[in-house]
Every structure is written in structure tokens, then in C-alpha cells.
């Protein structure tokens, strides 16, 4: 079964875990590693002959336009991750609209191709920010992948559907849109959704558990899944950020030295493509 592989293109110093100690106005002061790490990912995907969707920050794209062009040239989908990695719940609807419109234009001007997909920084479409889905549709996006159907201190809609759905099931019934939501993948155990979609969960859980869980979704539930990671997660030598809360330190740095090896196992064990290609398999039924 074909599954969706996604990469959130952001640098190590831009993550929400460091937001309390790193001012976005000072991002330029940190040595960038996003280009070298993303190119490493592109080489790995070439090795396994896999296409993926890259959700790119507008801030990165403005400074690394050749990288965005290379992502497209190597056969991958370019999608939006917003401009400056600000969670939606820290933005007003007007600011959010400006953000996604600006980023869409930056990416489309660089690639010459339409941008259809969006993923919110920190998966920040929650019950309080469902209004963002309507704005995404109005701004020309065709799908979103921001909702994590789990309980978490920073994000999540625990009772959201676990697999792709039309957003009309969540936003007011008087609003009709064809925007498709591709939620981050979870495993259902004892009435709880266990996050297995990638990122820190992929680094924390043993690979044997991840593999078994994802196979359960493909084989037993007969559903496709979506998987994500970040370029900095393949970079154990990235500069360390000091004076951050212990929880944020753990979430960011745990098992960075094991990510690349585990990722290669994943790419060998499952079939992947871009979000757009995978959604073609299910969109007619939504």
C-alpha cells in the first residue's frame, strides 16, 4: 500500500521547543544547517527511489531558493509550512491569512508550480483554531496536514478522524469546502490514539514497534499512513542550544544519532510517495 512521506523543512533553531530562548529576529545569527541536511535527505530518497512532500518554511525559501528548486527538480512536491514557524494559536485570523498567502507566493515564484498543501507549525490546528481551515481553502490550498488526533500539551484534537477526511466534518456546516485533511498517523490502542507518525516519536520508540504499528494500519486496518520528520533530526552534530527546559531538551535531542539508520529501514519496509499522489487514491471517496 502506498503511504505519504513528508519532510518539514526548517532549521534546528526554528523549532517551537526553543521559542522561549531564541527570538526569531535573531535567527540570522545562528549557523544554518538546513541546506546540507535537506540535501542529505534528497540523496537518501534518490537511493531508495522515493518521492516525498517537503513542507517548506517561507523564511527558509527566501534564503535558500536554490534548495527549493532542487527539491522540485528531484521529483518531489513542494508545499507550505508557513513563513516563520509561528503556531496558529499565536496568530489572529488576519495575520494567519497574510502568512499563508505570503508563503504560497514565495514558493510558487521559486518553483513556477502551484502549491496545494499546507502543514501548520507545531501541528497547531486545534479546536481553538479550526477557523484556519476555512482560510486555507479560501487561499487556494487543496489539502492540509496539521491535525494530530492525540492529547498533547502543545497540539492535538484527540477525537478527530484518524485518516483523511473532508474538513466539513469539523468546521461549521454552513461552510462548504473541498479542503482535505490528512491527519498525522496514530495507532488505536484501548481507546487511545498512540502517535507513530514520525518526528520525536520515531526517535523515541523502538523501530520494531513502529514497524509493527504501521503494518497494522496498512494490513489490518487497510488504511494508508502519513509519516514526517525534519532535516535537523538527521543531524546529531548540530549546535546545542543552552538554557532550555528539560522537556524541550529531551524532545529535541533524544536519539538524533539513530534517526538516519531507522529512516533507511522504514524506506525499505514500506512504499511511499507524495501527499498529492497518495490523496488521489482516497479523494474520490471523501
KENU-901847 format. One line per 5 residues: number of its first residue (from 1); their letters; for each residue x, y, z of C-alpha. Coordinates in steps of 0.02 Angstrom, whole numbers, plus 50000, padded with zeros to 5 digits. Example, Ala and Ser with C-alpha at 12.3 -4.5 7.8 and 13.67 -1.06 7.14 Angstrom:
2
1> as> 50615/49775/50390  50684/49947/50357
//
This chain:
286
1> xxxxx> 50000/50000/50000  50062/50175/49956  50092/50293/50102  50138/50477/50113  50314/50531/50161
6> xxxxx> 50336/50710/50218  50480/50821/50274  50455/50984/50370  50595/51094/50303  50651/51203/50448
11> xxxxx> 50816/51233/50536  50862/51169/50709  50849/51343/50789  50672/51374/50724  50580/51240/50822
16> xxxxx> 50445/51283/50948  50544/51192/51084  50671/51334/51077  50549/51478/51058  50569/51531/51239
21> xxxxx> 50756/51563/51218  50778/51606/51032  50699/51764/50961  50653/51742/50776  50730/51913/50748
26> xxxxx> 50898/51833/50791  50883/51681/50679  51011/51755/50561  51140/51743/50700  51136/51552/50702
31> xxxxx> 51235/51446/50579  51112/51369/50457  51117/51181/50428  50952/51159/50336  51030/51151/50163
36> xxxxx> 51159/51017/50199  51034/50913/50298  50897/50927/50167  51019/50877/50030  51067/50726/50133
41> xxxxx> 50882/50678/50135  50868/50706/49948  51015/50588/49920  50936/50455/50030  50770/50469/49938
46> xxxxx> 50862/50453/49772  50944/50295/49837  50775/50218/49878  50688/50294/49726  50555/50377/49832
51> xxxxx> 50466/50542/49805  50405/50643/49955  50318/50804/50003  50427/50942/50076  50331/51067/50184
56> xxxxx> 50445/51218/50171  50456/51373/50280  50442/51534/50181  50584/51608/50284  50698/51466/50228
61> xxxxx> 50639/51475/50048  50681/51661/50035  50859/51625/50087  50883/51454/50006  50787/51469/49843
66> xxxxx> 50908/51351/49753  50869/51218/49882  50683/51233/49847  50718/51220/49661  50823/51064/49691
71> xxxxx> 50684/50982/49792  50566/51006/49644  50697/50956/49515  50724/50790/49603  50541/50746/49582
76> xxxxx> 50468/50796/49749  50317/50900/49797  50343/51073/49871  50212/51126/49999  50194/51262/50130
81> xxxxx> 50245/51257/50313  50201/51439/50342  50326/51582/50342  50413/51593/50511  50359/51438/50609
86> xxxxx> 50235/51529/50719  50096/51418/50790  49924/51468/50728  49860/51494/50905  49985/51637/50919
91> xxxxx> 49911/51722/50764  49749/51813/50727  49647/51756/50576  49707/51907/50477  49890/51876/50519
96> xxxxx> 49870/51692/50476  49795/51735/50307  49940/51851/50268  50064/51717/50323  49997/51576/50213
101> xxxxx> 49969/51692/50066  50146/51760/50077  50224/51587/50090  50121/51517/49947  50178/51659/49835
106> xxxxx> 50362/51638/49885  50361/51452/49846  50262/51470/49684  50376/51610/49622  50528/51499/49654
111> xxxxx> 50459/51339/49579  50340/51404/49447  50217/51272/49510  50056/51287/49612  50068/51246/49797
116> xxxxx> 49922/51139/49855  49971/51080/50028  49997/51157/50199  50059/51098/50368  50046/51210/50520
121> xxxxx> 50200/51238/50628  50188/51129/50783  50029/51047/50713  49937/51197/50784  49765/51172/50706
126> xxxxx> 49670/51131/50865  49490/51152/50922  49527/51336/50953  49600/51365/50780  49482/51270/50665
131> xxxxx> 49444/51437/50583  49613/51415/50495  49543/51276/50386  49417/51391/50303  49552/51520/50270
136> xxxxx> 49665/51388/50193  49527/51340/50072  49492/51522/50028  49677/51549/49991  49684/51408/49865
141> xxxxx> 49755/51264/49966  49684/51093/49923  49741/50993/50073  49804/51016/50250  49908/50901/50360
146> xxxxx> 49909/50987/50528  49790/50893/50642  49862/50768/50763  49721/50662/50839  49808/50645/51008
151> xxxxx> 49817/50732/51177  49972/50840/51193  50023/50997/51288  50057/51095/51127  49936/51024/50998
156> xxxxx> 49807/50893/50956  49622/50858/50927  49600/50689/51013  49431/50648/50937  49473/50699/50758
161> xxxxx> 49463/50564/50624  49623/50462/50610  49626/50452/50420  49598/50577/50276  49432/50668/50282
166> xxxxx> 49343/50819/50213  49358/50964/50335  49171/50996/50327  49158/50865/50463  49247/50984/50584
171> xxxxx> 49205/51162/50533  49028/51238/50535  48905/51154/50418  48865/51317/50328  49044/51321/50263
176> xxxxx> 49069/51203/50116  49243/51167/50051  49338/51029/49963  49488/51051/50076  49552/50880/50127
181> xxxxx> 49633/50848/50296  49769/50715/50306  49792/50694/50495  49955/50632/50569  49950/50444/50591
186> xxxxx> 49908/50361/50756  49883/50183/50818  49722/50150/50912  49752/50050/51073  49625/50033/51215
191> xxxxx> 49527/50186/51158  49685/50291/51149  49774/50358/50996  49961/50323/51005  50068/50441/50897
196> xxxxx> 50176/50344/50775  50184/50467/50630  50367/50513/50647  50471/50651/50724  50514/50631/50907
201> xxxxx> 50401/50479/50920  50501/50392/50785  50662/50431/50877  50594/50377/51046  50502/50215/51006
206> xxxxx> 50598/50058/50955  50592/50029/50768  50514/49857/50791  50363/49941/50873  50348/50074/50737
211> xxxxx> 50358/49943/50600  50228/49831/50681  50110/49978/50710  50123/50044/50533  50100/49870/50460
216> xxxxx> 49944/49851/50567  49873/50009/50487  49915/49951/50310  49867/49768/50329  49738/49753/50467
221> xxxxx> 49651/49920/50452  49683/49929/50264  49725/50114/50277  49870/50218/50216  49975/50320/50336
226> xxxxx> 50072/50482/50332  50248/50496/50403  50351/50651/50444  50523/50705/50501  50635/50859/50498
231> xxxxx> 50806/50886/50418  50883/50926/50588  50832/50754/50651  50969/50676/50543  51099/50793/50616
236> xxxxx> 51170/50737/50784  51312/50864/50764  51200/51017/50760  51246/51159/50881  51170/51134/51053
241> xxxxx> 51052/51265/51122  51075/51305/51307  50957/51361/51444  50803/51271/51379  50676/51174/51485
246> xxxxx> 50722/50991/51514  50565/50931/51423  50608/51031/51267  50789/50972/51276  50734/50791/51284
251> xxxxx> 50607/50807/51143  50732/50887/51026  50891/50790/51059  50836/50613/51102  50914/50482/50987
256> xxxxx> 50968/50601/50848  51113/50484/50812  50993/50342/50772  50872/50431/50654  50960/50403/50488
261> xxxxx> 50980/50215/50514  50798/50196/50568  50739/50301/50422  50827/50190/50297  50742/50037/50374
266> xxxxx> 50574/50124/50357  50605/50166/50174  50649/49984/50141  50497/49913/50231  50357/50024/50162
271> xxxxx> 50303/50106/50000  50297/50295/49994  50255/50441/49881  50200/50623/49893  50043/50678/49984
276> xxxxx> 49964/50729/49819  49991/50558/49743  49925/50467/49896  49771/50577/49910  49724/50534/49731
281> xxxxx> 49691/50359/49796  49565/50415/49926  49498/50587/49875  49354/50520/49770  49276/50440/49923
286> x> 49286/50598/50030
//
